[in-house]
Amino acid sequence: MRTQFFTQPSDQLPVLDFKLDDLFDCLSLTNVLRLFAFILLEKKIVLVASSYTILFCVSEALKALLHPLVWSHVYVPVLPLGLKDCLHCPTPFIFGLHESYVRRSDMPRPSHDSVVVNLDRDSLTGGGDVFLPPVRQTMMREELFRLCKPHLASRDSVDNFDAGKYNLGALPTAAIGRVFHKHVREILASLEPCVNRFEFNGQSVSVVDNDNSSLWPADTVRFCSAMLHTQAVSTYLACSRSDEMEKVERIFM
């Protein structure tokens, strides 16, 4: 086994060597976006499914779609039964729990900071009243709908009138990744009014100041204020230049 390291600028998408089908097959677009909001705000996430493969692929998809942010908390895509006590970890986490373990585990109660996602049933429980800002939620849902369900998005088109000849094809993983990447960067840009940067001892320092939060649209204040204080954003801002942040990837060969 050999370990290699490489750096990748934040304006480039991470290379996805897996598809996003499992995430979008298991959850509706509405639930995908709500789960994405939970991930952005670093909630405690328990994914439940009857397939180990689905648990792994969905967990990896959620991490990848955060780019250029990085999930820096506890991450175990398939949690062994022997580590079930970790479900009560006080810090944010992403755990994948096989459905057969649920009855044998002391599951945390869904709350404002913990979410149980049943991938077999397309359901999210807990997490509080958290959603993406309304305008962004609508934009992302429309863009993803066109990509994930093109046969429905263009159903009234004369060019597609030949019924029965819809080729659904594979889910456009790269295009979906670009949608999330674009919106994450736009969200980060919207946080800039509340970030003061200056040089100290030759290093770039970023300080969060909520005094300018009045510049945000009223329906985004709650979400942006919460996101501004996440570890992912803090790590992003801690780089010498956040717009040139480089993510270190580890490849095992």
Residue pairs with C-beta under 8 A, 6 or more apart in sequence:
1 252
1 253
2 252
2 253
3 250
3 251
3 252
3 253
4 250
4 251
4 253
5 248
5 249
5 250
6 248
6 249
6 251
7 246
7 247
7 248
7 249
8 14
8 246
8 247
8 249
9 244
9 245
9 246
10 67
10 68
10 242
10 243
10 244
10 245
10 246
10 247
11 68
11 185
11 243
13 67
13 174
13 177
13 178
13 181
14 64
14 67
14 177
14 247
14 249
16 64
16 173
16 174
16 177
18 57
18 60
18 61
19 57
19 170
19 171
19 173
20 61
20 65
20 171
20 173
20 176
20 177
21 57
21 170
21 171
21 173
22 53
22 54
22 57
22 58
22 61
22 119
23 32
23 57
23 58
23 61
23 62
24 32
24 148
24 171
24 176
26 49
26 54
26 58
26 119
26 120
26 122
27 35
27 117
27 119
27 122
28 122
29 141
29 144
29 145
29 148
30 141
31 117
31 122
31 123
31 124
32 144
33 131
33 132
33 137
33 140
33 141
33 144
34 124
34 127
34 130
34 131
34 132
35 45
35 62
35 115
35 117
35 124
36 62
36 65
36 132
36 180
37 130
37 131
37 132
37 223
38 45
38 115
38 124
38 127
38 130
39 45
39 62
39 65
39 66
39 71
39 94
40 66
40 69
40 132
40 184
40 187
40 227
40 230
40 232
41 130
41 223
41 226
41 227
41 230
42 73
42 92
42 230
42 231
42 232
43 92
43 113
43 114
43 115
43 127
43 130
44 89
44 91
44 92
44 93
44 108
44 113
44 114
44 115
45 62
45 92
45 93
45 94
45 95
45 114
45 115
45 117
46 87
46 95
46 97
46 107
46 108
46 114
46 115
46 116
46 117
47 55
47 58
47 59
47 77
47 94
47 95
47 96
47 97
47 117
47 119
48 97
48 98
48 99
48 102
48 116
48 117
48 118
48 119
48 120
49 55
49 58
49 96
49 98
49 99
49 118
49 119
49 120
50 98
50 99
50 100
50 120
52 78
52 96
52 98
54 119
55 77
55 78
55 96
55 97
55 98
55 119
56 77
56 78
56 96
58 96
58 119
59 75
59 77
59 94
59 96
60 77
62 71
62 94
63 71
63 75
63 94
64 177
65 177
65 180
65 184
66 180
66 184
66 232
67 177
67 180
67 181
67 184
67 247
68 181
68 184
68 185
68 188
68 236
68 245
68 247
69 184
69 188
69 232
69 233
69 235
69 236
70 232
70 235
70 236
70 247
71 94
71 232
72 231
72 232
72 235
73 91
73 92
73 93
73 94
73 231
74 86
74 89
74 91
74 92
74 93
74 94
74 95
75 93
75 94
76 83
76 86
76 93
76 94
76 95
76 96
77 94
77 96
78 96
78 98
79 86
79 87
79 95
79 96
79 97
79 101
81 101
81 104
81 105
84 101
84 104
84 105
84 106
85 106
86 93
86 95
87 95
87 97
87 105
87 106
87 107
87 108
88 106
88 108
92 231
97 105
99 120
107 116
108 114
108 116
109 126
110 116
110 125
110 126
110 127
111 126
111 128
112 126
112 127
112 128
113 127
113 128
114 126
114 127
115 124
115 125
115 126
115 127
116 124
116 125
116 126
117 123
117 124
117 125
118 124
118 125
130 223
131 137
131 223
132 140
132 223
133 217
133 219
133 220
133 223
133 224
134 219
135 217
135 219
135 220
136 183
136 186
136 187
136 220
139 183
140 179
140 180
140 183
143 179
144 176
144 179
145 152
145 153
146 153
147 171
147 172
147 175
147 176
147 179
148 171
148 176
151 160
151 166
151 168
154 160
160 166
187 224
187 227
188 233
188 236
188 242
190 216
190 220
190 224
191 224
191 227
191 228
191 233
193 212
193 213
193 215
193 216
194 208
194 209
194 210
194 211
194 212
194 213
194 224
194 228
195 206
195 207
195 208
195 209
195 228
195 237
196 206
196 207
196 208
196 209
197 204
197 205
197 206
197 207
198 204
198 205
198 207
199 205
203 240
204 239
204 240
204 241
206 237
206 238
206 242
208 228
208 229
208 237
210 225
210 228
213 221
213 224
213 225
216 224
227 233
236 242
236 245
239 245
239 246
